[in-house]
Amino acid sequence: MQSETSLIEGTGAPASGNVNRWGDYSEMSVDPVDGCTFWFTGEYYAAIGADWQTRIGSFKYPGCA
């Protein structure tokens, strides 16, 4: 098992409590080119009351060809 890692630590929060569509733009998928790389996109707040931001990251398990 691989250890857990954070792409970014969000330090903010929405200006109001109405975030019922949170996560609509998050996804994880396997790269069809190599079948080993996982791509992830997710939302976070950099500051309280600020607009949300998107972070994109990837990882590959050791030994995957």
C-alpha positions in Angstrom: 0.0 0.0 0.0 1.3 3.5 -0.8 1.3 6.2 1.8 -1.2 9.1 1.7 -0.2 12.4 0.2 -2.0 15.8 -0.1 -1.8 17.8 -3.3 -2.6 21.0 -1.4 -4.0 21.9 2.0 -7.0 24.2 1.6 -7.0 26.9 4.3 -10.3 28.6 3.4 -14.0 28.1 3.5 -16.9 29.4 1.4 -18.4 32.8 2.3 -21.8 31.1 2.9 -22.8 27.6 3.9 -24.5 26.9 0.5 -22.0 24.5 -1.2 -24.5 21.9 -2.3 -22.7 21.4 -5.7 -19.3 20.9 -4.1 -17.4 18.2 -5.9 -19.0 18.5 -9.2 -15.7 19.3 -10.8 -13.6 16.6 -9.1 -12.5 13.5 -10.9 -9.9 10.7 -10.8 -9.2 8.7 -13.9 -6.5 6.4 -15.4 -4.4 7.7 -18.2 -5.3 5.7 -21.3 -1.8 6.1 -22.8 0.1 4.1 -20.1 -2.7 2.5 -18.0 -0.7 3.3 -14.9 -0.9 7.0 -14.2 -3.8 8.3 -12.1 -5.0 11.8 -12.8 -7.0 13.8 -10.2 -8.7 17.2 -10.2 -10.3 18.7 -7.2 -11.5 21.9 -5.7 -10.3 23.8 -2.7 -10.5 27.2 -1.0 -7.2 29.1 -0.6 -8.8 31.8 1.6 -12.1 32.3 3.5 -14.7 33.9 1.2 -12.4 33.6 -1.9 -13.4 31.8 -5.1 -12.6 28.2 -5.2 -9.4 27.0 -6.9 -8.7 23.8 -8.9 -5.7 21.6 -8.4 -4.6 18.9 -10.9 -2.2 16.1 -9.9 -1.0 12.7 -10.9 0.6 9.7 -9.4 1.8 6.2 -10.5 2.2 3.1 -8.3 5.8 1.8 -8.1 6.4 -1.2 -10.4 3.6 -0.3 -12.8 4.9 -0.7 -16.4 
